[in-house]
Amino acid sequence: MEPTTGTVLALVAPDIVTKSRRTRQRFVTTLERNLREALERAGVVFELETAGTRFVIRTPAPEAAASAARHVFGIATVARVEAELPADPAVIAARGGELFREAVRGRRFAVRAKKLTTFPFSRQDVERALGAALNGPGKVDLTRPEITVFVELSGDRARLFCDRQPGAGGLPAGIQGRALSLISGGFDSAVASWRMMRRGAELHYLYCNLGGVAHERMVLQVVKVLHELWGFGLRPRLHVVDFVPLVQELRAKTDRRLWQLVLKVLFYRAAAIVARKERADAVVTGEALGQVSSQTLPNLATLDRFAEMPMLRPLLGQDKNEIMAEARRIGTAPLSERVPEMCGLATDRPAVTSRVGVLAREVEKVPAELLRRLVEERRTIDVAAVRPEDLREPYLFVDVFPEDAVVIDCREPVEYRLWHVPDAINLPAGELLEGFRGLAKDRRYVLYCTFGTQTPLLAERMQQAGYEAYAFRGGLAAVRRAIGEDSALLL
C-alpha cells in the first residue's frame, strides 16, 4: 500500500560515511538536528526517521521538504519517493512498470537496486524484473543511461524513485569549530563564507565599514541570505566596526603605494581581536590569488607575517568567473552585484610586492589605540533575530545633513524655487526614480520632500542599486529645524 503522505529520502554525504563509527554517529546526530531545523523553518509538517546513512522524511509537503533538505550541509542527494510497496520483485516490476513507463519511453535507461537489509533474493533479481517491465518503451543501457530508476530495499518494503537531486554536500554546519569571516558583501567574501560553512565551520562575521549605514545594510542582507538559505544549526553574529577614522589616518600618514596593504593589516588585526572574543580558531577571507594588487603571492606572504591568527582563504585558486558562478548558485549574487567596492583605495601604482619591515613601519603610523577603541565600540547584530523591517528603517533614514552629502530636493520645481536647503539640487520624485542611475555612485545622497513620504521609497530603490542614499526623516518642518531655520516661516 502506498503512503497517503509523501516520502523524501535524504542521503548522507560521503565525507560523513567514511568517518569512524563514533565520529560518524556524532556527525549524523548534528546533521539530524540541522535537518529538523531546516524543515521547521520551511513550515513543513513532517516525521523524520534515521535509517543508517539516509533520512526518511514523511510529509504532506514533499516538494517543500526536498527543497529544504537540499540546503542542509551534509546531505549528498535528495529524492522524492514515487512509490513504497512490498519488497517482492514481481510486485516491484508491476508497479514500477506503471510508474516509469512514460518516463523511459524512447530513452536509454538503467535500473539500480540497493539492499539495506537481507532478502531471499538478490538486487540483480529486482533489476532484471523491473528492467524487463520497462524494456520496450525504453531501451536498457547500463553504461550511458539517460534516466535511472532506483529501488531501495529495507525491512519488508521497497522504495522506488528516479529523480535524485544533488544536496549541499560537505559536513554538518557547526561540527568543525568556530571561525570569523571578514565579510564585505561582495561576491568573494560571501562565497568564501559559504564554503567554510559547507566544511562544517560555525561562522560569525566581521564587517569593517568604509561605506556608511547604507553599505552596512547591503552587507547585512547578504549575511542574512547566507543564514536563511544555508545556516541551519547556526546562530551567527555580525560585528560592525567603523573603519572610516582609520582610513583617514592611513591616507594622511602612510605611503600611498602601500595603502591597500596597510588597510589589509588593519583588517587582519581587527579580525584577530574580534575572533579572540568569539573564541574562534581562525579568520576567513575572500582573497583569491592575483585578483588585485594586495593579493599577489608576494603580498599575501608578507601579509601573513602580520596575521595574529590562522588565515583561511578557500577561494585562493579560483578565478572571478568561477566565484561569480558559485555566488549565483548559492543565492548571494543578486545582492552582491549591487554592493559597491569600498576597499579599493585609489592609487596609481599600488605595490605588487612588499617587504615586512617596510610595511611594518607604515602600519605603525596608524595609531594602534584607535584601532582597539573602534573595535571595542563595534556593534554586534544577532543575524537570526533580524526581521524584514529591521533591514529597512534603521538604514534608510537620517536626521542630519552630512557635510559631504549631495542633498536632493524631491519636490516640484515651483516649490523648490520658493524655498530649498542651501546647495540642494532639484530632482522631482518621478524624475529621480527614472534617472537616478545617471548619478555618481561614489557620492552620498540625502533626499527630502514635503511630507517625508516619497523619499523612503526613492532612497530604498537607490540603495538596492548600490547607492549610498538616505531619506531625511520627516517633512519640511523637520528639514527646516535641522538646518536651523524657523519652521513657522515655512508657508
C-alpha positions as CSV (number, residue, x, y, z in Angstrom):
1,M,0.0,0.0,0.0
2,E,1.5,3.4,-1.0
3,P,1.6,6.1,1.7
4,T,-1.0,8.8,1.9
5,T,1.7,11.3,2.6
6,G,4.8,11.8,0.5
7,T,8.2,10.4,1.4
8,V,11.6,12.0,0.8
9,L,14.9,10.3,1.1
10,A,18.0,12.4,2.1
11,L,21.3,10.6,1.8
12,V,24.3,11.5,4.0
13,A,27.3,12.9,2.2
14,P,30.3,10.6,1.6
15,D,32.5,12.8,3.8
16,I,30.5,11.6,6.8
17,V,30.1,7.9,5.8
18,T,33.9,7.4,5.7
19,K,34.4,8.5,9.3
20,S,34.9,6.1,12.2
21,R,31.8,4.8,13.9
22,R,31.9,7.1,16.8
23,T,32.7,10.2,14.7
24,R,30.1,9.3,12.1
25,Q,27.4,9.0,14.8
26,R,28.3,12.4,16.2
27,F,28.1,13.9,12.7
28,V,24.8,12.3,11.9
29,T,23.3,13.5,15.2
30,T,24.3,17.0,14.4
31,L,23.1,16.6,10.8
32,E,19.7,15.3,12.0
33,R,19.3,18.4,14.3
34,N,20.2,20.7,11.4
35,L,17.8,18.9,9.0
36,R,15.0,19.2,11.5
37,E,15.6,23.0,11.8
38,A,15.6,23.4,8.0
39,L,12.2,21.6,7.8
40,E,10.7,23.6,10.6
41,R,11.9,26.9,9.2
42,A,10.3,25.9,5.9
43,G,7.0,25.4,7.8
44,V,6.9,21.7,6.8
45,V,4.9,19.2,8.9
46,F,7.0,16.0,9.0
47,E,8.1,12.8,10.6
48,L,11.8,12.1,10.4
49,E,13.4,8.7,10.7
50,T,17.1,7.9,10.6
51,A,18.0,4.8,8.7
52,G,21.7,4.2,8.5
53,T,23.2,6.7,6.0
54,R,19.9,8.2,5.0
55,F,17.0,10.1,6.5
56,V,13.4,9.2,5.7
57,I,11.1,12.3,5.7
58,R,7.3,11.6,5.7
59,T,5.3,14.7,5.0
60,P,2.2,16.0,3.2
61,A,4.5,18.6,1.5
62,P,7.3,16.5,-0.1
63,E,8.4,19.3,-2.6
64,A,8.9,21.8,0.2
65,A,10.7,19.1,2.3
66,A,13.0,18.1,-0.6
67,S,13.9,21.8,-1.2
68,A,14.7,22.4,2.5
69,A,16.8,19.2,2.7
70,R,18.9,20.1,-0.3
71,H,20.2,23.2,1.5
72,V,21.4,21.3,4.6
73,F,25.2,20.8,4.7
74,G,26.0,17.1,5.0
75,I,23.2,15.9,2.7
76,A,24.5,14.4,-0.6
77,T,21.4,13.8,-2.6
78,V,17.6,14.2,-2.1
79,A,14.9,12.1,-3.8
80,R,11.2,12.1,-3.7
81,V,9.9,8.5,-3.4
82,E,7.3,7.7,-6.2
83,A,6.1,4.5,-4.6
84,E,6.5,2.5,-1.4
85,L,5.4,-1.2,-1.7
86,P,6.2,-4.7,-0.5
87,A,9.7,-5.9,-1.2
88,D,8.8,-8.5,-3.8
89,P,10.4,-8.5,-7.3
90,A,7.1,-9.3,-9.1
91,V,5.3,-6.5,-7.2
92,I,8.1,-4.1,-7.9
93,A,8.2,-4.9,-11.6
94,A,4.4,-4.5,-12.0
95,R,4.1,-1.2,-10.1
96,G,7.4,0.2,-11.4
97,G,6.4,-0.6,-14.9
98,E,3.2,1.5,-14.5
99,L,5.1,4.4,-12.8
100,F,8.1,4.8,-15.1
101,R,6.9,3.6,-18.5
102,E,6.3,7.1,-19.8
103,A,9.4,8.5,-18.2
104,V,11.7,6.0,-20.1
105,R,9.7,6.0,-23.3
106,G,12.1,6.5,-26.2
107,R,15.1,6.9,-23.9
108,R,18.0,4.8,-22.6
109,F,17.5,3.7,-19.0
110,A,19.0,1.6,-16.2
111,V,17.6,0.1,-13.0
112,R,19.7,0.3,-9.9
113,A,18.7,-1.6,-6.8
114,K,20.2,-1.4,-3.3
115,K,19.6,-3.7,-0.4
116,L,19.9,-2.1,3.0
117,T,18.9,-5.4,4.8
118,T,18.9,-9.1,3.8
119,F,16.4,-10.6,1.5
120,P,15.9,-14.1,-0.1
121,F,16.6,-12.6,-3.5
122,S,19.5,-10.6,-5.0
123,R,19.4,-7.0,-6.1
124,Q,20.1,-8.3,-9.7
125,D,16.8,-10.2,-9.5
126,V,15.0,-6.8,-8.8
127,E,16.9,-5.0,-11.6
128,R,16.2,-7.7,-14.2
129,A,12.5,-7.9,-13.3
130,L,11.9,-4.1,-13.4
131,G,14.2,-3.7,-16.4
132,A,12.2,-6.3,-18.3
133,A,8.9,-4.4,-17.5
134,L,10.3,-1.2,-18.9
135,N,12.2,-2.6,-21.8
136,G,10.2,-1.8,-24.9
137,P,9.0,1.7,-24.2
138,G,12.7,2.4,-23.3
139,K,16.0,0.7,-24.1
140,V,18.2,-0.8,-21.4
141,D,21.7,0.9,-21.3
142,L,23.7,0.2,-18.2
143,T,26.7,2.3,-19.2
144,R,25.2,5.5,-20.6
145,P,21.6,5.7,-19.4
146,E,19.5,8.9,-19.9
147,I,17.4,8.0,-16.9
148,T,17.9,5.8,-13.9
149,V,15.2,4.1,-11.8
150,F,16.3,3.4,-8.3
151,V,14.9,0.8,-5.9
152,E,15.9,0.8,-2.2
153,L,15.0,-2.4,-0.2
154,S,14.8,-2.2,3.5
155,G,12.9,-4.4,6.0
156,D,9.9,-5.7,4.1
157,R,9.5,-2.6,2.0
158,A,10.8,-1.2,-1.3
159,R,11.0,2.4,-2.3
160,L,11.0,3.5,-5.9
161,F,12.3,6.8,-7.3
162,C,14.1,8.2,-10.3
163,D,14.7,11.9,-9.7
164,R,17.7,12.3,-7.4
165,Q,18.7,16.0,-6.8
166,P,22.1,17.0,-5.5
167,G,22.2,18.3,-2.0
168,A,24.6,20.7,-0.4
169,G,27.2,18.0,0.4
170,G,30.1,18.7,2.8
171,L,29.9,18.4,6.6
172,P,27.2,19.4,9.1
173,A,27.4,23.1,9.9
174,G,29.0,23.7,13.4
175,I,30.9,20.4,13.6
176,Q,34.4,21.7,12.8
177,G,34.9,24.6,15.3
178,R,34.3,28.3,15.0
179,A,35.7,30.9,12.5
180,L,35.3,34.6,11.9
181,S,34.7,35.7,8.3
182,L,35.8,39.1,7.0
183,I,32.7,40.0,5.0
184,S,32.4,42.8,2.6
185,G,29.1,41.8,1.0
186,G,30.8,41.3,-2.4
187,F,30.9,38.0,-4.4
188,D,34.2,36.8,-2.9
189,S,33.6,37.0,0.8
190,A,30.1,35.6,0.5
191,V,31.3,32.6,-1.4
192,A,34.2,32.1,0.9
193,S,31.9,32.2,3.9
194,W,29.6,29.6,2.2
195,R,32.5,27.3,1.5
196,M,33.6,27.3,5.1
197,M,30.1,26.7,6.4
198,R,29.9,23.8,4.0
199,R,33.1,22.3,5.5
200,G,31.4,22.3,9.0
201,A,32.6,25.7,10.4
202,E,30.4,27.6,12.8
203,L,30.8,31.0,11.2
204,H,30.5,34.5,12.6
205,Y,31.2,37.7,10.6
206,L,33.1,41.0,10.8
207,Y,32.3,43.9,8.6
208,C,34.9,46.7,8.6
209,N,32.6,49.6,7.5
210,L,34.0,52.0,5.0
211,G,30.8,52.9,3.3
212,G,28.2,54.1,5.9
213,V,25.0,52.6,7.1
214,A,23.6,52.1,3.5
215,H,26.5,49.8,2.7
216,E,26.1,48.1,6.1
217,R,22.5,47.3,5.2
218,M,23.7,45.6,2.0
219,V,26.2,43.5,3.9
220,L,23.7,42.5,6.5
221,Q,21.3,41.4,3.7
222,V,24.0,39.2,2.2
223,V,24.7,37.6,5.6
224,K,21.0,37.2,6.3
225,V,20.6,35.3,2.9
226,L,23.5,33.1,3.7
227,H,21.9,32.3,7.1
228,E,18.4,31.8,5.9
229,L,19.3,29.6,2.9
230,W,22.2,27.6,4.4
231,G,22.9,28.3,8.0
232,F,20.8,25.6,9.6
233,G,22.1,24.8,13.1
234,L,23.9,28.1,13.4
235,R,23.3,31.4,15.2
236,P,25.7,33.9,13.6
237,R,26.7,37.3,14.8
238,L,27.7,40.2,12.6
239,H,30.2,42.6,14.2
240,V,30.3,46.0,12.6
241,V,33.4,48.2,13.1
242,D,33.6,51.8,11.8
243,F,36.8,51.9,9.8
244,V,36.4,55.4,8.4
245,P,38.6,57.1,11.1
246,L,41.4,54.5,10.4
247,V,41.3,55.1,6.7
248,Q,41.6,58.9,7.3
249,E,44.7,58.3,9.4
250,L,46.0,55.9,6.7
251,R,45.6,58.3,3.9
252,A,47.1,61.2,5.8
253,K,50.2,59.4,7.2
254,T,51.2,56.4,5.0
255,D,52.8,55.8,1.6
256,R,50.0,55.7,-0.9
257,R,51.6,52.8,-2.8
258,L,51.1,50.7,0.4
259,W,47.6,51.9,1.3
260,Q,45.9,48.6,0.3
261,L,48.4,46.5,2.3
262,V,48.2,48.7,5.4
263,L,44.4,48.5,5.2
264,K,44.6,44.7,5.0
265,V,46.9,44.6,8.0
266,L,44.3,46.7,9.9
267,F,41.5,44.3,8.8
268,Y,43.5,41.3,10.0
269,R,44.2,42.9,13.4
270,A,40.6,43.9,13.9
271,A,39.6,40.4,12.9
272,A,42.0,38.9,15.4
273,I,40.6,40.9,18.3
274,V,37.0,40.0,17.4
275,A,37.9,36.4,16.7
276,R,39.5,36.0,20.2
277,K,36.4,37.5,21.8
278,E,34.3,35.0,19.8
279,R,36.6,32.1,20.7
280,A,37.2,31.5,17.0
281,D,40.0,29.3,15.8
282,A,40.7,31.1,12.5
283,V,39.8,34.1,10.2
284,V,38.2,33.6,6.8
285,T,38.8,35.9,3.8
286,G,37.6,36.0,0.2
287,E,41.1,36.6,-1.1
288,A,41.9,35.0,-4.5
289,L,45.4,34.8,-5.8
290,G,46.3,37.6,-8.3
291,Q,42.8,39.1,-8.3
292,V,44.0,42.6,-7.1
293,S,47.4,44.1,-6.2
294,S,47.2,43.2,-2.5
295,Q,46.5,39.5,-3.4
296,T,49.7,38.7,-5.3
297,L,51.6,35.8,-3.9
298,P,54.5,38.1,-2.5
299,N,52.0,40.4,-0.9
300,L,49.9,37.6,0.7
301,A,53.2,36.1,2.0
302,T,54.1,39.5,3.6
303,L,50.6,39.9,5.0
304,D,50.7,36.5,6.6
305,R,53.6,37.8,8.8
306,F,51.1,40.3,10.3
307,A,48.4,37.7,10.9
308,E,47.8,37.0,14.6
309,M,45.5,34.0,13.8
310,P,45.4,31.4,11.0
311,M,44.1,33.0,7.8
312,L,41.8,30.7,5.8
313,R,41.4,31.5,2.1
314,P,39.1,29.0,0.5
315,L,39.0,30.9,-2.9
316,L,42.7,31.2,-3.3
317,G,42.9,29.1,-6.5
318,Q,39.6,30.4,-8.1
319,D,39.2,32.9,-10.8
320,K,36.4,35.6,-10.8
321,N,34.1,33.8,-13.2
322,E,34.2,30.7,-11.1
323,I,33.4,32.7,-7.9
324,M,30.6,34.6,-9.6
325,A,29.1,31.3,-10.9
326,E,29.1,29.9,-7.4
327,A,27.6,33.1,-6.0
328,R,24.7,32.7,-8.4
329,R,24.2,29.0,-7.4
330,I,24.1,29.7,-3.7
331,G,21.8,32.7,-4.0
332,T,24.0,35.7,-3.0
333,A,24.8,37.1,-6.4
334,P,21.7,39.3,-6.8
335,L,22.7,41.1,-3.6
336,S,26.5,41.1,-4.1
337,E,26.3,42.6,-7.6
338,R,24.8,45.7,-6.1
339,V,27.4,46.1,-3.3
340,P,29.9,48.9,-4.2
341,E,33.6,48.2,-3.9
342,M,34.8,50.2,-0.8
343,C,38.1,48.5,0.0
344,G,39.9,49.7,-3.1
345,L,41.7,52.9,-2.1
346,A,42.6,55.0,-5.1
347,T,46.3,54.9,-6.0
348,D,48.0,55.0,-9.4
349,R,50.8,52.5,-8.7
350,P,49.9,50.1,-5.9
351,A,52.7,47.8,-4.6
352,V,52.5,44.3,-6.1
353,T,55.4,43.2,-3.9
354,S,56.3,44.3,-0.4
355,R,58.8,43.8,2.5
356,V,57.8,43.1,6.0
357,G,60.0,45.7,7.5
358,V,58.8,48.5,5.2
359,L,55.1,47.6,5.7
360,A,55.6,47.4,9.4
361,R,56.9,51.0,9.6
362,E,53.9,52.2,7.6
363,V,51.4,50.3,9.8
364,E,52.9,51.8,12.9
365,K,51.9,55.3,11.6
366,V,48.3,54.4,12.2
367,P,47.5,54.6,16.0
368,A,47.0,51.1,17.4
369,E,44.9,52.6,20.2
370,L,42.5,54.0,17.6
371,L,42.0,50.5,16.2
372,R,41.4,49.0,19.6
373,R,38.9,51.7,20.5
374,L,36.9,51.3,17.3
375,V,36.8,47.5,17.7
376,E,35.6,47.9,21.3
377,E,32.9,50.3,20.1
378,R,31.7,47.9,17.5
379,R,28.0,47.0,17.1
380,T,27.0,43.3,17.2
381,I,23.9,42.1,15.4
382,D,22.2,38.8,16.0
383,V,21.6,37.8,12.4
384,A,18.9,35.2,13.1
385,A,16.8,37.7,15.0
386,V,16.9,40.3,12.2
387,R,13.4,40.9,10.8
388,P,12.5,42.3,7.4
389,E,11.6,45.6,8.9
390,D,15.0,45.7,10.7
391,L,16.6,45.7,7.3
392,R,14.7,48.8,6.2
393,E,14.1,51.6,8.7
394,P,17.4,51.8,10.6
395,Y,19.3,52.0,7.3
396,L,17.0,54.4,5.3
397,F,16.6,57.5,7.5
398,V,18.9,60.3,8.7
399,D,18.1,63.2,11.0
400,V,21.0,65.5,9.9
401,F,22.6,66.5,6.6
402,P,26.2,65.2,6.5
403,E,28.6,67.8,5.2
404,D,29.8,65.6,2.3
405,A,26.3,64.7,1.2
406,V,24.6,65.7,-2.0
407,V,21.2,67.0,-0.9
408,I,18.3,66.3,-3.3
409,D,15.0,68.2,-3.1
410,C,12.4,65.8,-4.5
411,R,9.5,68.4,-4.8
412,E,8.3,70.1,-7.9
413,P,10.3,73.0,-9.4
414,V,7.8,75.6,-8.3
415,E,8.1,74.5,-4.7
416,Y,11.9,74.3,-4.9
417,R,12.1,77.9,-6.2
418,L,10.1,79.2,-3.2
419,W,12.5,77.6,-0.7
420,H,15.1,74.8,-0.5
421,V,18.0,73.7,1.5
422,P,21.1,75.7,0.6
423,D,23.1,74.0,-2.3
424,A,20.4,71.3,-2.7
425,I,19.7,70.2,-6.3
426,N,16.1,69.7,-7.5
427,L,15.1,66.3,-8.9
428,P,11.3,65.7,-8.6
429,A,10.4,62.3,-7.3
430,G,9.3,60.9,-10.6
431,E,12.4,62.2,-12.4
432,L,14.7,60.9,-9.8
433,L,13.1,57.4,-9.8
434,E,13.6,57.2,-13.6
435,G,17.1,58.7,-13.8
436,F,19.0,58.1,-10.5
437,R,21.3,55.6,-12.3
438,G,22.9,58.6,-14.0
439,L,24.2,59.9,-10.7
440,A,27.7,59.1,-9.5
441,K,28.0,56.1,-7.2
442,D,30.9,57.5,-5.2
443,R,28.8,60.2,-3.5
444,R,26.4,60.1,-0.6
445,Y,22.8,61.4,-1.1
446,V,20.2,62.7,1.2
447,L,16.6,63.1,-0.1
448,Y,13.8,65.2,1.3
449,C,10.2,66.0,0.2
450,T,7.2,68.0,1.6
451,F,5.8,65.4,3.9
452,G,8.7,62.8,4.1
453,T,6.5,60.1,2.5
454,Q,8.0,59.8,-1.0
455,T,11.7,59.8,-0.2
456,P,11.9,56.5,1.8
457,L,10.9,54.6,-1.3
458,L,13.3,56.5,-3.5
459,A,16.2,56.0,-1.1
460,E,15.5,52.3,-0.9
461,R,15.4,51.9,-4.7
462,M,18.8,53.7,-4.8
463,Q,20.3,51.6,-2.1
464,Q,19.1,48.5,-3.9
465,A,21.0,49.7,-6.9
466,G,24.2,50.1,-4.9
467,Y,23.9,53.9,-4.0
468,E,24.5,55.3,-0.5
469,A,21.2,57.2,-0.3
470,Y,19.0,58.2,2.7
471,A,15.7,59.8,3.3
472,F,15.5,62.7,5.7
473,R,13.2,61.7,8.5
474,G,10.1,63.9,8.5
475,G,8.8,66.6,6.2
476,L,9.8,70.2,5.5
477,A,9.3,71.3,9.1
478,A,11.9,68.8,10.3
479,V,14.2,69.8,7.5
480,R,14.0,73.5,8.5
481,R,14.7,72.7,12.1
482,A,17.7,70.6,11.1
483,I,19.4,73.5,9.3
484,G,18.5,76.0,12.0
485,E,15.6,77.8,10.2
486,D,12.3,78.7,11.8
487,S,9.7,76.2,10.5
488,A,7.0,78.8,11.2
489,L,8.3,80.7,8.1
490,L,7.7,77.6,6.0
491,L,4.5,78.8,4.5
